[in-house]
Every structure is written in structure tokens, then in C-alpha cells.
Amino acid sequence: MENKTYNGWSNYATWRINLEHFSDRSLEDLKENYEMCEDIYDIAQSIQAETEDYIYTLSENDMVVGYALAFVEDVNWYEIAKWIYEDIN
């Protein structure tokens, strides 16, 4: 079976979204945005919605948005949320 992990993350999409959208945020920013979430699942839902909203604001081109949304379909949101949860708690 082929190993598809990437830099310690479950796949390339998860690593890339975390790297570009979440890893540079300060602990204070993470707490401010996600401390009120009830659990890891709630954080995962929040970060997925936030990322998808960001994609829509960046482009008015439906094809570009479609490609970006197809890319983020592969993201393991729970994995990123767990990393955020562990940082803020």
C-alpha cells in the first residue's frame, strides 16, 4: 500500500492548507477564533467554512473557485482542528 502522508500530515492538501492558512497565526489569534468552539469537530467545521469563504472572496471566476474547492475536498479538517485544539488548550 502506498504511503500518501506529506510532511507529517495525512496528505498534501492538509499540509498545504495548514501551512498557508493556519500555521502562521499567533496563539492569541487561534484562541480568539476557536476557543468558543465546543470540541475538535466544531473547530473543524469552523475552519472548513472559513477556508471556503476565503476562496469565494479571492476569485470571481467560477472555474478557479471550482478548482480550489476541489482541492480542499481532500483536506483532513479534523487533523488541522486537532492541532489547533491542542495549541489553545
URNOR-V858567 format. One record per residue. N is the residue number from 1. RES is the residue in three letters. PHI is phi as a letter, one per 20 degrees, with the letter a starting at -180 (* if undefined). OMEGA is omega in whole degrees, -180 to 180 (* if undefined). BURIAL is # if it has 16 or more other ideal C-beta (glycine too) atoms within 10 Angstrom, else .. Layout:
# URNOR-V858567
N&RES&PHI&OMEGA&BURIAL ; N&RES&PHI&OMEGA&BURIAL
This chain:
# URNOR-V858567
1&MET&*&-177&. ; 2&GLU&e&177&. ; 3&ASN&e&-177&. ; 4&LYS&d&178&. ; 5&THR&f&-178&. ; 6&TYR&b&179&. ; 7&ASN&l&178&. ; 8&GLY&n&179&. ; 9&TRP&d&-174&# ; 10&SER&f&177&# ; 11&ASN&a&-178&. ; 12&TYR&f&-177&. ; 13&ALA&f&179&# ; 14&THR&f&179&# ; 15&TRP&g&-175&# ; 16&ARG&f&179&# ; 17&ILE&f&178&# ; 18&ASN&f&-178&# ; 19&LEU&f&-172&. ; 20&GLU&e&-174&. ; 21&HIS&d&-174&# ; 22&PHE&c&-171&# ; 23&SER&f&-180&. ; 24&ASP&e&-179&. ; 25&ARG&f&179&. ; 26&SER&f&177&. ; 27&LEU&g&179&. ; 28&GLU&f&179&. ; 29&ASP&f&178&. ; 30&LEU&f&179&# ; 31&LYS&f&-178&. ; 32&GLU&g&-176&. ; 33&ASN&e&-170&# ; 34&TYR&c&-179&# ; 35&GLU&f&-179&. ; 36&MET&f&177&. ; 37&CYS&f&-175&# ; 38&GLU&f&-176&. ; 39&ASP&b&-178&. ; 40&ILE&f&179&# ; 41&TYR&g&179&. ; 42&ASP&f&176&. ; 43&ILE&f&180&# ; 44&ALA&g&179&# ; 45&GLN&f&-180&. ; 46&SER&f&-177&# ; 47&ILE&f&177&# ; 48&GLN&f&179&# ; 49&ALA&f&179&. ; 50&GLU&f&-180&. ; 51&THR&f&179&# ; 52&GLU&f&176&. ; 53&ASP&f&179&. ; 54&TYR&f&178&. ; 55&ILE&f&-180&# ; 56&TYR&f&-180&. ; 57&THR&f&-178&. ; 58&LEU&e&-174&. ; 59&SER&b&174&. ; 60&GLU&e&-178&. ; 61&ASN&e&-177&. ; 62&ASP&g&-180&. ; 63&MET&f&179&. ; 64&VAL&f&178&. ; 65&VAL&g&179&. ; 66&GLY&f&178&. ; 67&TYR&f&-180&. ; 68&ALA&f&179&# ; 69&LEU&f&176&. ; 70&ALA&f&178&. ; 71&PHE&f&-176&. ; 72&VAL&f&174&# ; 73&GLU&f&-179&. ; 74&ASP&e&-177&. ; 75&VAL&f&174&# ; 76&ASN&e&-176&# ; 77&TRP&f&-180&# ; 78&TYR&f&-180&# ; 79&GLU&f&178&# ; 80&ILE&f&180&# ; 81&ALA&f&178&# ; 82&LYS&f&178&. ; 83&TRP&f&178&# ; 84&ILE&f&-179&# ; 85&TYR&g&-180&# ; 86&GLU&f&178&. ; 87&ASP&f&-174&. ; 88&ILE&e&180&# ; 89&ASN&d&*&.
